[in-house]
Amino acid sequence: MDDAGTLGLPAGLPSDSFNALTPSFDVGEVGVTDGASLVSSTSHIVRWANREMTRAESEHVSRWREQAAECYRFRDNHQLSKEDEAILRAARRPDTAINEVQKFIKFASGIERRTPTALIFMSRNAEDQQSAGKGELITKLAEWFCDQSMATYWRSMAFEDKLVTGMGWVDIGVSRATDAAGLPRYKRIEGKQMLWPETDSINLDGVKWLARESFMDVEEAIHKWSDQAIFLRTAAGGAVNEDQFPDFGYGAKRPIPYVVPWIMTAPLNRSSGGASTSKPGKVPICEFQFYQDDLGYYFFDPIERDDTWLSLSEYRKYQARLLKLGAGRIKDFDKQNKRIYKRMFLLQRRIMLDAPTALPTNDNYPGFTFNCMTGTWDQEDHVFYGIMRVMMSPQKYANAFFRQVLEVMGSATKGGYLAETGAITPAHKKDIEETGARAGSVNMVQPGAISGGKITPKPIPQIPAGSMEVLGFCLDTIEKVAGLSTSMLGTDQGNVPGVSLRRRLTSGMVILAAEFDSLSWFRKREGEIIYSFTKLMADERWVRVGGPDDSMFVQLAKEPFALRYDVVLDENDQDPNLRQWYADSLIQLAPILIRTGNFLPDMLDYVPLPVKFRQKLKQQMAQQEQQKMQMAMQGANVGGRGKPRSPAEAQAQLQLTQAKVGEHMARAQKTMVEAKLMPQASNRDNAKAMTEMLLNIFQAQHDKNLAGMKAWETAAKAFGPQRGTQQ
C-alpha cells in the first residue's frame, strides 16, 4: 500500500500533510478559507451570505429570471417557444410573428432619452453665496462624471430593461485600470447577474444586501487576488490540459466527491447545487455588498471642530493620539451604533477572496454602489415586472390568428380549372397552362365540353372573416391594456381634433407616471453615489467641465465636498409634447417680453433651437445689456425710439439749454429796468405779465431738464450696478 494515501485514496491527493501546512483551512466548515486572523471574525459572514443568496435564487430571483428571459425573447421577435417553433417548422406550417409591442417600449424609452432631467446640488444654506457657488461647482463636476463615463447612454439602456423586465441595474464607481488616479465608471448590469432579497419597496429601498455574480478571466482574477491563486485555478473551467489543478471529483466523472481529512467537499468549478457553472478560462466571482451596524463613539473632535463618529478600535487609537499631542481627553461623546456599508468578493459563493472593506460613502448617502430601478410589483409571484408583460398575451393571440390566416390561404386552392376526362386534350392542357392567365388569350377545348359543363373553375379561397376580426381585436387590445396608443406616437392617420389628441397624450403620460417616478428616485440616488466617488477622486487635478460653448477648467479639490447639499432634479417635464407646448407659448409671448425688457436669456432653453445657436444668442444679449449699462452710466439715451444720443451730444444739448435760459433771464432783467422808467400806473400790469411769462418759460425748461436727468439716473441704476453685479 505504498502507493496509497490518506483514507485509502490514491497517492498525491490532498492529505494530512496539506492540513498540517495550512492549519487555518481546517475549520470544519465548507467554504471558509480565510486567513488565520480572519476565520473567527468573518466565517459567519460567508455562511450568512451564501445562505441568503441560495434562498433568494431558489425563490423570487429564479422566477424573475424566467420572466425576464421570456420578455427579452418577445421583444426581439422570438415570440414562440423553441419547442413550438420546432414543431411548426417540422410540419411546414407558418411560424411568422408580428411585433406590435416593441414600438411602445421604444416610445417610452425614447421619452427618457430625448428629455433627460438634470441633477442639481443645492447648498443647504441658501443665503450663503459662497456655498451656493460651491453647489454649482459640484453640479458641474457631476456632469463631468456622467460625460466621462457615458452615464446617459447606460442609464437609458437600464431604463429600457426596466420597461421590458421590471428591473434595470447600473454599477457606479471609479476605475483605475487605465489611470492610477482613477476615472469615472458607470456601467449597465445585466439583470441575470444580480441577486437581491425579497422586497416590494420601490427601487429595492432599504434592503440589507445586494450581490452581483459574473465571470472573470482567471488570469485577471489571479492578478487581483494573488494570495488565492490555488483556489482560482482550481475553480477555472476548461479543458483538462489547461494550467489548473486536476478536477478529482465530478469533473473526472467519479460518482462521489473526493475526501480531504475532516472536510467533505466537491470541486470548486461546481456550484453548491451540483450544476456546472464553469466557462473556459473563467471563474465565477460574486461581489456581495451589505451593511452592518457597528458599535462606536459619536463625539466632538477638538482638532477638526466638528462632530465625528469612529468605531471602538479607531476611537481608542484616536484618543491615545490626542493624549500624546497634549489635547486632553475627549469629554463630549456618546456611544451608539452606525450603519456601515461594506463589500466582499467571493469565489463560488463560499471562498472569501479578501476581507470585507467599507464602501466609499458620505453623510448624504451611505449606501450600495449598485443602483436599481423597478417597475410594478406582482403580489402573487413576489417579483417586479414591466409594461412588456401586460402586452404579451394579446400579441400572442394576434400572432396565433395571423398564422391561422396564412395557413388557410396556404393550404387552399390557388385558382385553375377542374375538367372531366376527354374535355381537353394534352395539347389543350398545355396551352391553357401557358396562356390561360394572359390577357386576350383564346384557349381551345373539345366540342361540347363547355356546354356540357365538363370544365369548372376552381373556387377562389376566402379569408376567414372571424379570424380577421379577432386579429384586429387583439391588435387593438394591445393599446387598451397598455394604456398607450398610436396617437401618442404621432402615427395616427385619422382626422383627430387637437383637443382630443392632446387629451390622449396627457392620459398616456399619466399611465407612464409610475415608470418615471422610479426613474426620478433612481436619478437622485445616482447623484448621491456620484458625489461619493467624485469626492474620492478629489486629488487637486484639473478637469474640463461644461459643453463645447461654455466649457471651463476647474480644480477637483476637496474643499467643496466639505459642505452638505440636497440633490434635486430640475423642473423639466418628461412629456415632449408639453415641452413643445411651452415652446409655442414662449414664441408667442417673446415679442411682448422683448419690447417690455422682460425677456430673460434662460428662456431660450425652452426654444427648440440648436444648443450652439442658443449659446450665441445668450452671448449677444449679454453684450447688448452691457453696452446699454455703459451708455446709461455715461448719460446717453438707452431706450425710446429714434437714434440713440452719444454722451457728447447729450452734453452739447445741456449747454445749449443753459445758454437759452441765461438769455431769457437777461431779457427779463432788461424789461424790468425799462419798466421802472415808465409811469408806474400804466406799466405795472404789463411788467407783471411779462415777468410771469418769462418765469413760466424758465420753469418749463428747468422741469424738462430735471426730468431728463432723473431718467438718466434711473437708467443708470437699473442697467448699471445691478447688471454689473450679474456679469
Secondary structure, DSSP 4 states (H G I P E B T S, - for coil): -TTB-GGGPBTTSS-HHHHHH-GGG-SSSTT----TTTHHHHHHHHHHHHHHHHHHIIIIIHHHHHHHHHHHHHHTT--S-HHHHHHHHHTT--------SHHHHHHHHHHHHHSPPPEEEEES-TT-HHHHHHHHHHHHHHHHHHHHHTHHHHHHHHHHHHHHHSEEEEEEEEE-SS-TT-EEEEEEE-GGGEE-----SGGGTT-SEEEEEEEEEHHHHHHH-GGGHHHHHHH-BS-TTSSS----SGGGT-SS--EETTEE---TTB-TTS-B--BBTEEEEEEEEEEEEEEEEEEEETTTTEEEEEEHHHHHHHHHHHHHHT-----SEEEEEEEEEEEEEEETTTEESS--EE----SS----SEEEEE-EEETTTTEEE-HHHHHHHHHHHHHHHHHHHHHHHHHS--S-EEE-TTSS-HHHHHHHHHHTTSTT------TTTTTTT-EEEPPPP---HHHHHHHHHHHHHHHHHHS--TTTTT---S---HHHHHHHHHHHHHHTHHHHHHHHHHHHHHHHHHHHHHHHT-SSEEEEES-TTT-EEEEE-SGGGGS-EEEEE----S-HHHHHHHHHHHHHHHHHHHHTT---GGGGGGS-S-HHHHHHHHHHHHHHHHHHHHHHHTT---SSSSPPPPHHHHHHHHHHHHHHHHHHHHHHHHHHHHHHHS-HHHHHHHHHHHHHHHHHHHHHHHHHHHHHHHHHHHHHHHHTHHHHHH-
